[in-house]
Amino acid sequence: MTGDLLAGIGETLGCGQRVLSSRDAINSLDEHNVDKSGYQWYIDMRNIQQIQTAGFGMGIERFILWLLKQNDIRDCTLLLRDHGNVVFP
């Protein structure tokens, strides 16, 4: 079960409930033609213990982009991103 709020360039709010069993995870990956090798840790985790989990997230920069009617998300960063250098806020 998932729900997303799309605004501006894409998903701004997202929430989802994870699959419970390894069989459900494998079926979902197969249905979407996704290579299972990158998800083996997740499948293994579901084999060890079936725990129902869910998550929620907000793309703050995407929200700011939409709110301020900007065209480029790089104009809406909250923290400086300088690849190759460590930058502390």
Distance bins in CASP14 RR format, pairs under 12 A and 6 or more apart:
PFRMAT RR
TARGET T0000
AUTHOR 0000-0000-0000
RMODE 2
METHOD distances of the structure
MODEL  1
1 14 0 0 0 0 0 1 0 0 0 0 0
1 15 0 0 0 0 1 0 0 0 0 0 0
1 16 1 0 0 1 0 0 0 0 0 0 0
1 17 1 0 1 0 0 0 0 0 0 0 0
1 18 0 0 0 0 1 0 0 0 0 0 0
1 19 0 0 0 0 0 1 0 0 0 0 0
1 20 0 0 0 0 0 1 0 0 0 0 0
1 52 0 0 0 0 0 1 0 0 0 0 0
1 53 0 0 0 0 0 1 0 0 0 0 0
1 54 0 0 0 0 1 0 0 0 0 0 0
1 55 0 0 0 0 0 1 0 0 0 0 0
2 11 0 0 0 0 0 1 0 0 0 0 0
2 13 0 0 0 0 0 1 0 0 0 0 0
2 14 1 0 0 1 0 0 0 0 0 0 0
2 15 1 0 0 1 0 0 0 0 0 0 0
2 16 1 0 1 0 0 0 0 0 0 0 0
2 17 1 0 0 1 0 0 0 0 0 0 0
2 18 0 0 0 0 1 0 0 0 0 0 0
2 19 0 0 0 0 0 1 0 0 0 0 0
2 28 0 0 0 0 0 1 0 0 0 0 0
2 54 0 0 0 0 1 0 0 0 0 0 0
2 55 0 0 0 0 1 0 0 0 0 0 0
2 56 0 0 0 0 0 1 0 0 0 0 0
2 57 0 0 0 0 0 1 0 0 0 0 0
3 11 0 0 0 0 1 0 0 0 0 0 0
3 12 0 0 0 0 0 1 0 0 0 0 0
3 13 0 0 0 0 1 0 0 0 0 0 0
3 14 1 0 1 0 0 0 0 0 0 0 0
3 15 1 0 1 0 0 0 0 0 0 0 0
3 16 1 0 0 1 0 0 0 0 0 0 0
3 17 0 0 0 0 1 0 0 0 0 0 0
3 54 0 0 0 0 0 1 0 0 0 0 0
3 55 0 0 0 0 0 1 0 0 0 0 0
3 56 0 0 0 0 1 0 0 0 0 0 0
3 57 0 0 0 0 0 1 0 0 0 0 0
4 10 0 0 0 0 1 0 0 0 0 0 0
4 11 1 0 1 0 0 0 0 0 0 0 0
4 12 0 0 0 0 1 0 0 0 0 0 0
4 13 1 0 0 1 0 0 0 0 0 0 0
4 14 1 0 1 0 0 0 0 0 0 0 0
4 15 1 0 0 1 0 0 0 0 0 0 0
4 16 0 0 0 0 1 0 0 0 0 0 0
4 56 0 0 0 0 0 1 0 0 0 0 0
4 57 0 0 0 0 1 0 0 0 0 0 0
4 58 0 0 0 0 0 1 0 0 0 0 0
4 59 0 0 0 0 0 1 0 0 0 0 0
4 62 0 0 0 0 0 1 0 0 0 0 0
5 11 1 0 0 1 0 0 0 0 0 0 0
5 12 1 0 1 0 0 0 0 0 0 0 0
5 13 1 1 0 0 0 0 0 0 0 0 0
5 14 1 0 0 1 0 0 0 0 0 0 0
5 15 0 0 0 0 1 0 0 0 0 0 0
5 56 0 0 0 0 0 1 0 0 0 0 0
5 57 0 0 0 0 0 1 0 0 0 0 0
5 58 0 0 0 0 1 0 0 0 0 0 0
5 59 0 0 0 0 1 0 0 0 0 0 0
5 62 0 0 0 0 0 1 0 0 0 0 0
5 63 0 0 0 0 1 0 0 0 0 0 0
5 66 0 0 0 0 0 1 0 0 0 0 0
6 12 1 0 0 1 0 0 0 0 0 0 0
6 13 0 0 0 0 1 0 0 0 0 0 0
6 14 0 0 0 0 1 0 0 0 0 0 0
6 59 0 0 0 0 0 1 0 0 0 0 0
6 62 0 0 0 0 1 0 0 0 0 0 0
6 63 0 0 0 0 0 1 0 0 0 0 0
6 66 0 0 0 0 1 0 0 0 0 0 0
7 13 0 0 0 0 1 0 0 0 0 0 0
7 14 0 0 0 0 0 1 0 0 0 0 0
7 58 0 0 0 0 0 1 0 0 0 0 0
7 59 0 0 0 0 1 0 0 0 0 0 0
7 62 1 0 0 1 0 0 0 0 0 0 0
7 63 1 0 0 1 0 0 0 0 0 0 0
7 64 0 0 0 0 0 1 0 0 0 0 0
7 65 0 0 0 0 1 0 0 0 0 0 0
7 66 1 0 1 0 0 0 0 0 0 0 0
7 67 0 0 0 0 1 0 0 0 0 0 0
7 68 0 0 0 0 0 1 0 0 0 0 0
7 69 0 0 0 0 0 1 0 0 0 0 0
8 59 0 0 0 0 0 1 0 0 0 0 0
8 61 0 0 0 0 0 1 0 0 0 0 0
8 62 1 0 0 1 0 0 0 0 0 0 0
8 63 0 0 0 0 1 0 0 0 0 0 0
8 64 0 0 0 0 0 1 0 0 0 0 0
8 65 1 0 0 1 0 0 0 0 0 0 0
8 66 1 0 1 0 0 0 0 0 0 0 0
8 67 0 0 0 0 1 0 0 0 0 0 0
8 68 0 0 0 0 0 1 0 0 0 0 0
8 69 0 0 0 0 1 0 0 0 0 0 0
8 70 0 0 0 0 1 0 0 0 0 0 0
8 71 0 0 0 0 0 1 0 0 0 0 0
8 73 0 0 0 0 1 0 0 0 0 0 0
8 76 0 0 0 0 0 1 0 0 0 0 0
9 59 0 0 0 0 0 1 0 0 0 0 0
9 61 0 0 0 0 1 0 0 0 0 0 0
9 62 1 0 0 1 0 0 0 0 0 0 0
9 63 0 0 0 0 0 1 0 0 0 0 0
9 64 0 0 0 0 0 1 0 0 0 0 0
9 65 1 0 0 1 0 0 0 0 0 0 0
9 66 1 0 0 1 0 0 0 0 0 0 0
9 69 0 0 0 0 0 1 0 0 0 0 0
9 70 0 0 0 0 1 0 0 0 0 0 0
9 71 0 0 0 0 1 0 0 0 0 0 0
9 72 0 0 0 0 1 0 0 0 0 0 0
9 73 1 0 0 1 0 0 0 0 0 0 0
9 74 0 0 0 0 0 1 0 0 0 0 0
9 76 0 0 0 0 0 1 0 0 0 0 0
10 59 0 0 0 0 1 0 0 0 0 0 0
10 61 0 0 0 0 0 1 0 0 0 0 0
10 62 1 0 0 1 0 0 0 0 0 0 0
10 63 0 0 0 0 0 1 0 0 0 0 0
10 65 0 0 0 0 1 0 0 0 0 0 0
10 66 0 0 0 0 1 0 0 0 0 0 0
10 73 0 0 0 0 0 1 0 0 0 0 0
11 56 0 0 0 0 0 1 0 0 0 0 0
11 57 0 0 0 0 1 0 0 0 0 0 0
11 58 0 0 0 0 1 0 0 0 0 0 0
11 59 1 0 0 1 0 0 0 0 0 0 0
11 61 0 0 0 0 0 1 0 0 0 0 0
11 62 1 0 0 1 0 0 0 0 0 0 0
11 63 0 0 0 0 0 1 0 0 0 0 0
11 66 0 0 0 0 0 1 0 0 0 0 0
12 57 0 0 0 0 1 0 0 0 0 0 0
12 58 1 0 0 1 0 0 0 0 0 0 0
12 59 1 0 1 0 0 0 0 0 0 0 0
12 60 0 0 0 0 1 0 0 0 0 0 0
12 61 0 0 0 0 1 0 0 0 0 0 0
12 62 1 0 1 0 0 0 0 0 0 0 0
12 63 1 0 1 0 0 0 0 0 0 0 0
12 64 0 0 0 0 1 0 0 0 0 0 0
12 65 0 0 0 0 1 0 0 0 0 0 0
12 66 1 0 0 1 0 0 0 0 0 0 0
12 67 0 0 0 0 1 0 0 0 0 0 0
12 73 0 0 0 0 0 1 0 0 0 0 0
12 76 0 0 0 0 0 1 0 0 0 0 0
13 55 0 0 0 0 0 1 0 0 0 0 0
13 56 1 0 0 1 0 0 0 0 0 0 0
13 57 1 0 0 1 0 0 0 0 0 0 0
13 58 1 0 1 0 0 0 0 0 0 0 0
13 59 1 0 0 1 0 0 0 0 0 0 0
13 60 0 0 0 0 0 1 0 0 0 0 0
13 62 0 0 0 0 1 0 0 0 0 0 0
13 63 0 0 0 0 1 0 0 0 0 0 0
13 66 0 0 0 0 0 1 0 0 0 0 0
14 54 0 0 0 0 0 1 0 0 0 0 0
14 55 0 0 0 0 1 0 0 0 0 0 0
14 56 1 0 0 1 0 0 0 0 0 0 0
14 57 1 0 1 0 0 0 0 0 0 0 0
14 58 1 0 0 1 0 0 0 0 0 0 0
14 59 0 0 0 0 1 0 0 0 0 0 0
14 62 0 0 0 0 0 1 0 0 0 0 0
14 63 0 0 0 0 0 1 0 0 0 0 0
15 53 0 0 0 0 0 1 0 0 0 0 0
15 54 1 0 0 1 0 0 0 0 0 0 0
15 55 1 0 1 0 0 0 0 0 0 0 0
15 56 1 0 1 0 0 0 0 0 0 0 0
15 57 1 0 0 1 0 0 0 0 0 0 0
15 58 0 0 0 0 1 0 0 0 0 0 0
16 52 0 0 0 0 0 1 0 0 0 0 0
16 53 0 0 0 0 1 0 0 0 0 0 0
16 54 1 0 1 0 0 0 0 0 0 0 0
16 55 1 0 1 0 0 0 0 0 0 0 0
16 56 1 0 0 1 0 0 0 0 0 0 0
16 57 0 0 0 0 1 0 0 0 0 0 0
17 24 0 0 0 0 0 1 0 0 0 0 0
17 51 0 0 0 0 0 1 0 0 0 0 0
17 52 1 0 0 1 0 0 0 0 0 0 0
17 53 1 0 0 1 0 0 0 0 0 0 0
17 54 1 0 1 0 0 0 0 0 0 0 0
17 55 1 0 0 1 0 0 0 0 0 0 0
17 56 0 0 0 0 0 1 0 0 0 0 0
18 24 0 0 0 0 1 0 0 0 0 0 0
18 25 0 0 0 0 1 0 0 0 0 0 0
18 28 0 0 0 0 0 1 0 0 0 0 0
18 39 0 0 0 0 0 1 0 0 0 0 0
18 42 0 0 0 0 1 0 0 0 0 0 0
18 45 0 0 0 0 0 1 0 0 0 0 0
18 46 0 0 0 0 1 0 0 0 0 0 0
18 50 0 0 0 0 0 1 0 0 0 0 0
18 51 0 0 0 0 1 0 0 0 0 0 0
18 52 1 0 0 1 0 0 0 0 0 0 0
18 53 1 0 1 0 0 0 0 0 0 0 0
18 54 1 0 0 1 0 0 0 0 0 0 0
18 55 1 0 0 1 0 0 0 0 0 0 0
19 25 1 0 1 0 0 0 0 0 0 0 0
19 26 0 0 0 0 1 0 0 0 0 0 0
19 27 0 0 0 0 1 0 0 0 0 0 0
19 28 1 0 0 1 0 0 0 0 0 0 0
19 29 0 0 0 0 1 0 0 0 0 0 0
19 31 0 0 0 0 0 1 0 0 0 0 0
19 39 0 0 0 0 0 1 0 0 0 0 0
19 42 0 0 0 0 1 0 0 0 0 0 0
19 43 0 0 0 0 1 0 0 0 0 0 0
19 45 0 0 0 0 0 1 0 0 0 0 0
19 46 1 0 0 1 0 0 0 0 0 0 0
19 50 0 0 0 0 1 0 0 0 0 0 0
19 51 0 0 0 0 0 1 0 0 0 0 0
19 52 0 0 0 0 1 0 0 0 0 0 0
19 53 0 0 0 0 1 0 0 0 0 0 0
19 54 0 0 0 0 0 1 0 0 0 0 0
20 27 0 0 0 0 0 1 0 0 0 0 0
20 28 0 0 0 0 0 1 0 0 0 0 0
20 45 0 0 0 0 0 1 0 0 0 0 0
20 46 1 0 0 1 0 0 0 0 0 0 0
20 47 0 0 0 0 0 1 0 0 0 0 0
20 49 0 0 0 0 0 1 0 0 0 0 0
20 50 1 0 1 0 0 0 0 0 0 0 0
20 51 1 0 0 1 0 0 0 0 0 0 0
20 52 1 0 1 0 0 0 0 0 0 0 0
20 53 0 0 0 0 1 0 0 0 0 0 0
20 54 0 0 0 0 0 1 0 0 0 0 0
21 27 0 0 0 0 1 0 0 0 0 0 0
21 28 0 0 0 0 0 1 0 0 0 0 0
21 42 0 0 0 0 0 1 0 0 0 0 0
21 43 0 0 0 0 1 0 0 0 0 0 0
21 45 0 0 0 0 0 1 0 0 0 0 0
21 46 1 0 1 0 0 0 0 0 0 0 0
21 47 0 0 0 0 1 0 0 0 0 0 0
21 48 0 0 0 0 0 1 0 0 0 0 0
21 49 0 0 0 0 0 1 0 0 0 0 0
21 50 1 0 1 0 0 0 0 0 0 0 0
21 51 0 0 0 0 0 1 0 0 0 0 0
21 52 0 0 0 0 0 1 0 0 0 0 0
22 28 0 0 0 0 0 1 0 0 0 0 0
22 29 0 0 0 0 0 1 0 0 0 0 0
22 36 0 0 0 0 0 1 0 0 0 0 0
22 39 0 0 0 0 0 1 0 0 0 0 0
22 40 0 0 0 0 0 1 0 0 0 0 0
22 41 0 0 0 0 0 1 0 0 0 0 0
22 42 0 0 0 0 1 0 0 0 0 0 0
22 43 1 0 1 0 0 0 0 0 0 0 0
22 44 1 0 0 1 0 0 0 0 0 0 0
22 45 0 0 0 0 1 0 0 0 0 0 0
22 46 1 1 0 0 0 0 0 0 0 0 0
22 47 1 0 1 0 0 0 0 0 0 0 0
22 48 0 0 0 0 1 0 0 0 0 0 0
22 49 0 0 0 0 0 1 0 0 0 0 0
22 50 0 0 0 0 1 0 0 0 0 0 0
23 29 0 0 0 0 0 1 0 0 0 0 0
23 30 0 0 0 0 0 1 0 0 0 0 0
23 43 0 0 0 0 1 0 0 0 0 0 0
23 46 0 0 0 0 1 0 0 0 0 0 0
23 47 0 0 0 0 1 0 0 0 0 0 0
23 50 0 0 0 0 0 1 0 0 0 0 0
24 30 0 0 0 0 0 1 0 0 0 0 0
24 31 0 0 0 0 0 1 0 0 0 0 0
24 42 0 0 0 0 0 1 0 0 0 0 0
24 43 0 0 0 0 0 1 0 0 0 0 0
24 46 1 0 0 1 0 0 0 0 0 0 0
24 47 0 0 0 0 0 1 0 0 0 0 0
24 50 0 0 0 0 1 0 0 0 0 0 0
24 52 0 0 0 0 0 1 0 0 0 0 0
25 31 0 0 0 0 0 1 0 0 0 0 0
25 32 0 0 0 0 0 1 0 0 0 0 0
25 34 0 0 0 0 0 1 0 0 0 0 0
25 36 0 0 0 0 1 0 0 0 0 0 0
25 38 0 0 0 0 0 1 0 0 0 0 0
25 39 1 0 0 1 0 0 0 0 0 0 0
25 40 0 0 0 0 0 1 0 0 0 0 0
25 41 0 0 0 0 0 1 0 0 0 0 0
25 42 1 0 0 1 0 0 0 0 0 0 0
25 43 1 0 1 0 0 0 0 0 0 0 0
25 44 0 0 0 0 0 1 0 0 0 0 0
25 45 0 0 0 0 1 0 0 0 0 0 0
25 46 1 0 1 0 0 0 0 0 0 0 0
25 47 0 0 0 0 1 0 0 0 0 0 0
25 50 0 0 0 0 0 1 0 0 0 0 0
26 32 0 0 0 0 0 1 0 0 0 0 0
26 34 0 0 0 0 0 1 0 0 0 0 0
26 35 0 0 0 0 0 1 0 0 0 0 0
26 36 1 0 0 1 0 0 0 0 0 0 0
26 39 0 0 0 0 1 0 0 0 0 0 0
26 40 0 0 0 0 0 1 0 0 0 0 0
26 42 0 0 0 0 1 0 0 0 0 0 0
26 43 1 0 0 1 0 0 0 0 0 0 0
26 44 0 0 0 0 0 1 0 0 0 0 0
26 46 0 0 0 0 1 0 0 0 0 0 0
26 47 0 0 0 0 0 1 0 0 0 0 0
27 34 0 0 0 0 0 1 0 0 0 0 0
27 36 0 0 0 0 0 1 0 0 0 0 0
27 43 0 0 0 0 0 1 0 0 0 0 0
27 46 0 0 0 0 0 1 0 0 0 0 0
28 34 0 0 0 0 1 0 0 0 0 0 0
28 36 0 0 0 0 0 1 0 0 0 0 0
28 39 0 0 0 0 1 0 0 0 0 0 0
28 42 0 0 0 0 0 1 0 0 0 0 0
28 43 0 0 0 0 0 1 0 0 0 0 0
28 46 0 0 0 0 0 1 0 0 0 0 0
29 35 1 0 0 1 0 0 0 0 0 0 0
29 36 1 0 1 0 0 0 0 0 0 0 0
29 37 0 0 0 0 0 1 0 0 0 0 0
29 38 0 0 0 0 1 0 0 0 0 0 0
29 39 1 0 0 1 0 0 0 0 0 0 0
29 40 0 0 0 0 0 1 0 0 0 0 0
29 42 0 0 0 0 1 0 0 0 0 0 0
29 43 0 0 0 0 1 0 0 0 0 0 0
29 46 0 0 0 0 0 1 0 0 0 0 0
30 36 1 0 0 1 0 0 0 0 0 0 0
30 39 0 0 0 0 0 1 0 0 0 0 0
30 43 0 0 0 0 0 1 0 0 0 0 0
32 39 0 0 0 0 0 1 0 0 0 0 0
34 42 0 0 0 0 0 1 0 0 0 0 0
34 43 0 0 0 0 0 1 0 0 0 0 0
36 42 0 0 0 0 1 0 0 0 0 0 0
36 43 1 0 0 1 0 0 0 0 0 0 0
36 44 0 0 0 0 0 1 0 0 0 0 0
37 43 0 0 0 0 0 1 0 0 0 0 0
38 44 0 0 0 0 0 1 0 0 0 0 0
39 45 0 0 0 0 1 0 0 0 0 0 0
39 46 0 0 0 0 1 0 0 0 0 0 0
40 46 0 0 0 0 0 1 0 0 0 0 0
40 47 0 0 0 0 0 1 0 0 0 0 0
41 47 0 0 0 0 0 1 0 0 0 0 0
41 48 0 0 0 0 0 1 0 0 0 0 0
42 48 0 0 0 0 0 1 0 0 0 0 0
42 53 0 0 0 0 0 1 0 0 0 0 0
43 50 0 0 0 0 0 1 0 0 0 0 0
45 51 0 0 0 0 1 0 0 0 0 0 0
45 53 0 0 0 0 0 1 0 0 0 0 0
46 52 0 0 0 0 0 1 0 0 0 0 0
46 53 0 0 0 0 0 1 0 0 0 0 0
57 63 0 0 0 0 0 1 0 0 0 0 0
58 64 0 0 0 0 0 1 0 0 0 0 0
58 66 0 0 0 0 0 1 0 0 0 0 0
59 65 0 0 0 0 1 0 0 0 0 0 0
59 66 0 0 0 0 1 0 0 0 0 0 0
59 67 0 0 0 0 0 1 0 0 0 0 0
59 73 0 0 0 0 1 0 0 0 0 0 0
59 76 0 0 0 0 0 1 0 0 0 0 0
59 77 0 0 0 0 0 1 0 0 0 0 0
59 78 0 0 0 0 0 1 0 0 0 0 0
60 66 0 0 0 0 0 1 0 0 0 0 0
60 67 0 0 0 0 0 1 0 0 0 0 0
60 73 0 0 0 0 0 1 0 0 0 0 0
60 76 0 0 0 0 1 0 0 0 0 0 0
60 77 0 0 0 0 1 0 0 0 0 0 0
60 78 1 0 0 1 0 0 0 0 0 0 0
60 79 0 0 0 0 0 1 0 0 0 0 0
61 67 0 0 0 0 0 1 0 0 0 0 0
61 68 0 0 0 0 0 1 0 0 0 0 0
61 70 0 0 0 0 1 0 0 0 0 0 0
61 72 0 0 0 0 0 1 0 0 0 0 0
61 73 1 0 1 0 0 0 0 0 0 0 0
61 74 0 0 0 0 1 0 0 0 0 0 0
61 75 0 0 0 0 1 0 0 0 0 0 0
61 76 1 0 1 0 0 0 0 0 0 0 0
61 77 1 0 0 1 0 0 0 0 0 0 0
61 78 1 0 0 1 0 0 0 0 0 0 0
61 79 0 0 0 0 1 0 0 0 0 0 0
61 81 0 0 0 0 0 1 0 0 0 0 0
62 68 0 0 0 0 0 1 0 0 0 0 0
62 70 0 0 0 0 0 1 0 0 0 0 0
62 72 0 0 0 0 0 1 0 0 0 0 0
62 73 1 0 0 1 0 0 0 0 0 0 0
62 76 1 0 0 1 0 0 0 0 0 0 0
62 77 0 0 0 0 0 1 0 0 0 0 0
62 78 0 0 0 0 0 1 0 0 0 0 0
63 70 0 0 0 0 0 1 0 0 0 0 0
63 73 0 0 0 0 0 1 0 0 0 0 0
63 76 0 0 0 0 1 0 0 0 0 0 0
63 78 0 0 0 0 0 1 0 0 0 0 0
64 70 1 0 0 1 0 0 0 0 0 0 0
64 72 0 0 0 0 0 1 0 0 0 0 0
64 73 0 0 0 0 1 0 0 0 0 0 0
64 74 0 0 0 0 0 1 0 0 0 0 0
64 75 0 0 0 0 1 0 0 0 0 0 0
64 76 1 0 1 0 0 0 0 0 0 0 0
64 77 0 0 0 0 1 0 0 0 0 0 0
64 78 1 0 0 1 0 0 0 0 0 0 0
65 71 0 0 0 0 1 0 0 0 0 0 0
65 72 1 0 0 1 0 0 0 0 0 0 0
65 73 1 0 1 0 0 0 0 0 0 0 0
65 74 0 0 0 0 1 0 0 0 0 0 0
65 75 1 0 0 1 0 0 0 0 0 0 0
65 76 1 0 1 0 0 0 0 0 0 0 0
65 77 0 0 0 0 0 1 0 0 0 0 0
65 78 0 0 0 0 0 1 0 0 0 0 0
66 73 0 0 0 0 1 0 0 0 0 0 0
66 76 0 0 0 0 1 0 0 0 0 0 0
67 76 0 0 0 0 1 0 0 0 0 0 0
68 75 0 0 0 0 1 0 0 0 0 0 0
68 76 1 0 0 1 0 0 0 0 0 0 0
69 75 0 0 0 0 0 1 0 0 0 0 0
69 76 0 0 0 0 0 1 0 0 0 0 0
70 76 1 0 1 0 0 0 0 0 0 0 0
70 77 0 0 0 0 0 1 0 0 0 0 0
73 81 0 0 0 0 0 1 0 0 0 0 0
74 80 0 0 0 0 0 1 0 0 0 0 0
74 81 0 0 0 0 1 0 0 0 0 0 0
77 87 0 0 0 0 0 1 0 0 0 0 0
77 89 0 0 0 0 0 1 0 0 0 0 0
78 89 0 0 0 0 1 0 0 0 0 0 0
79 86 0 0 0 0 0 1 0 0 0 0 0
79 87 1 0 0 1 0 0 0 0 0 0 0
79 88 0 0 0 0 1 0 0 0 0 0 0
79 89 1 0 1 0 0 0 0 0 0 0 0
80 86 0 0 0 0 0 1 0 0 0 0 0
80 87 1 0 1 0 0 0 0 0 0 0 0
80 88 0 0 0 0 1 0 0 0 0 0 0
80 89 0 0 0 0 1 0 0 0 0 0 0
81 87 1 0 0 1 0 0 0 0 0 0 0
81 89 0 0 0 0 0 1 0 0 0 0 0
82 88 0 0 0 0 0 1 0 0 0 0 0
END
